[in-house]
Amino acid sequence: MPEAVLEVTGLCRTFGTVRAVDDVSFTLPAGGSLGIVGESGSGKTTTARIVVGLEQADEGRVAVRGRARAGRVRGRAGRLARAREVQMVFQDPYLSLDPRTSVEAVLRETLRLHFPGTDHAARIRELLDQVGLGSRAADALPRQLSGGQRQRVAIARALAVQPAVLVLDEAVAALDVSVQAQVLNLLADIRERTGIGYLFITHDLGVVRCVTDEVVVMRHGRIVESGPTAHVLDSPQHAYTRLLLESVPRPGWDPDRIAAARRAL
């Protein structure tokens, strides 16, 4: 078995009276791809934000390469080192890119922050090639790029620091289906070449089937089912997992029946 690059144990997070994350545990092996699925309010995004460090857990442990990501890190160097362990790509890249900053400047700023004192020109070219943009996109501003191209820039920026784990929070949800396929194929190629671990946060079971090895199904903050992706999706054991699969529109699909089944759970 590959060494675990990410270990999450007993995570809990409460907001007021709501238990948003309730005793969540999973492991991501090096070079692996794990999907966390569930409807809005299931706790999947809060879990991801805790893994990245944007939220603090009330209880539990997150470890990257065997080192716990606990408490606040003192000093700029320590904070940057922690940021390099786990990077995140969000659903809307336009909101996370400065509209006044060119693609090259975005990448150069990130590289200068984490790896000062070196010439970054070659690394910028390498990153642009890695995400299928090439040097022709270096001078472009975000508004001059398509949604898929902007998401490629966001992926390149995350990869620039060579993270152990890349968290993708609904990272293809805002893209057209054909563009989704291109970005997912790109991510699969990058994982094969680099051995990076992916944590996919999504409600789209098609995405999960396409790009993950393992899947975790969450409902009301808790894991209700987990295992190899093909096994969970082809032979779901929990009623909620079956409901998610039945909720995918197809010929003969009855939304009223699905709504009734959801209320009965």
N, C-alpha and C positions, 0 to 999 in steps of 0.2 A: 504493500500500500504506500502511495506517496505521502510524504510528510505533510502534516496539517499546516497550512499557511495562515488560517484563521480559525480560532476556536471561540465559540460563544457559549457561555454556560450560565444558566439560571437568570437571564436578564428579566428585570421587572422595572416598569416605569408607570407612575400614577400621575394623572392630572386631575386634581380635585378628587372627585369620587369615582373617576373613570380609570380603570386598570387598563391602560393602553397597551402595555406589554406585560405578559404574565408568565413567568418561568419559561422563557424561550432559550433553547439550546440547539446548536448545530455546529458542524465542522465542515470547513472548505479545504480540500487538499490542494497542494501546490499544483498549478496548472489545471485545476478543476473549475467547474461552472455550476453554481447552485442558484436555483430560482426560489424566490419567496413570493407566493401568490395569495390573493385574497381580495375581497371587495374593499371599497373605501371604508375606513374605520376598523380594518382588521388588525392594524398594528404593524403592518409591513414597513411602511415608510419610517415610523418612529424607531423601529429596530435598526433600519439602515442608518439613520441619523446618529444613533448611539454608537454603532460600529465605526462610523467616520469620526465621531467626536463632536458633532454639532449638538448633541443632547447628552446629558449625564444620566446613567441608570441609577435607580434607587437601590437596586441590588443586582448582583451578578458580576460576571467577568468577561472581558473581551481580551483575547491575546492574539498577537500577530507574530508569526515565527517563534512561538513559545514565550514571548515577552508580553506581560500584561500591560494594557493601556488603561491604567488606573490613575485617578486623580488629575490634578492640574500639573502641567509640566512648566518648570521655571526656566527662564532664559530663552532668548531668541533661537539659539542653536537647537535646544531641545524641542521647541515647538515645531521648528522646520523639519527636524528629523522625524518627529511623529507624523507630520503631514505627508512626508514622503512614503510612509508605510501604506496608507490607504488614501485613494483619491476617488472622487465622485463625479459622475456625469448626470446632469439633471435633464428633465423632460424638455424644457425650452431653452436651447442654447443661446437664443438671442438675448434673454434676460441675464445670462451670466457672462456675456461678452460686452466689452465697452464699445458702443457704436462708433466712437471716434478713433478707435485703435485698429491698425491693420493687423492682419493675420500674423505677419512676421513679428510685429511689435508685441503681440500677445504672447507668443512663444518665447521671444527674447526676454521679456520681463520675468516670466516664470523661471527660465534657466538662470538668469542673472541673480534672482532671489535665492535659489537653492544651490547654485554652483558658481559663485562669483569668481572673478579673476581669470576666466578662460574665454577663448573665442568660441562663440556659439553658432557661427554661421553654418558649419558642417552639420551640426546636430539639428538645426532648424530644417535644413534640406532633407535630412534623414527622416524627421518626423512627418514632414509634408508628404514625402514619398510613401511612408508607412501607412498613412491614412488615405492614400489614393488621391491626393490633391496636386502634388507636384509644385515646383517653384512658381508656376504661373499664378498661383493663388496668394503668393506672399504679400503682395501690395494691396490686396482687396480689403475693403471694409466689410463688416458683417452684413450691412444692408445690400451689398452687391452680390451676396451669396445666397444660394437656395437653402431651404431648411436642412436638407441632407448634408450640404457642404458645411453649414454652420455646426452641425453636430459632429462632423469629422474634425473640425477645428477644436471643439471642446474635448474630443477624445485625444487629439494630439497633445493638447495642453496637459491633460491628466497623465498621459504616458511620458511626458517630458521628464518627470522626476523619478521614473522607473519604479513605480509602486509595486508592492507585493500583491495588493488586492485592488481591483477596480470595481466600485459600486455603481451600478447603472439603474437609476430610479426612473422607471417609465421612459427610458432614454430613446425609444423609437415610437412612442405612442402618438406624438404629434406629426409624424411623417406619413406620407402616402404609402400605400402598400408596396409599390414597386421600390420606393426609396428605402423603406424598412428592410426589405430583402437585401439590398445592397449593403446597408450598414451592418446588418447581422452577419452577412458573409465576411465583411471586413473584420468584424470582431472575432469571428471564428479563425480567420487567418492569423490575426495578431496573437491570439492565444496559442495557436500551434507553434508560432515562431518564437515567442518570448517566454512561455510558461507562466504567464500571469494568471492569477485566480480571479474569476468573475463572480460577483454577487448581483443577480438580476432581481429587481423589485418590479413586479408587473401584475396586471390583472389579465393579461392576454395569454391564454393557454397555448395558442399557436406559437408565440415567441418562446415560451418555456420549452415546448417540445422540440423546437428548432435548435436551441443553443445551450441547453443545460443538461448536465449529467444526473443531477439530483434535484429534488424539489421539496419544498416545505410549504404546506398549506396552513394558512392562519385564519382564525375567526375569533373575533372579540378578544384579540390580544394573545390568544393561545395557539399553539401548534396542534392541529387536529389530525394531521397525517403527514408522513414524510417517507422518502425512499427514492430509489432510482426513478427518474422521470418517466420512462416508458412504462414501468410497472404501475406507478401511481395513476397515470393518465389512462392506461388501458384496463386496469383492474382496480378501480378506486374502492377502498374499504369503508370510508366514512361518508355519511349521507351528505355532508356539506360539499365534499369533493365531487360527488356525483351531481349535486345541484349546480356547481360551477360549470361542469362539463355540459350539462343539459341546457345551461343558459346561453350557450353559443348559438346564434341564429343559424338556422338551416331549414330546408324544406319540411313543412309540417310543424315548425316550431310554434309553440303556444305561450306567449308571454304571460297570459293570465294564469295558466297552470304553474308556470315557474314562480310567479309571485305568491301564489297560494302555498306552494311547497316551501318557499323561503319563510313565510310566516309560521309554518308548522314546525320548523326546526327549533 
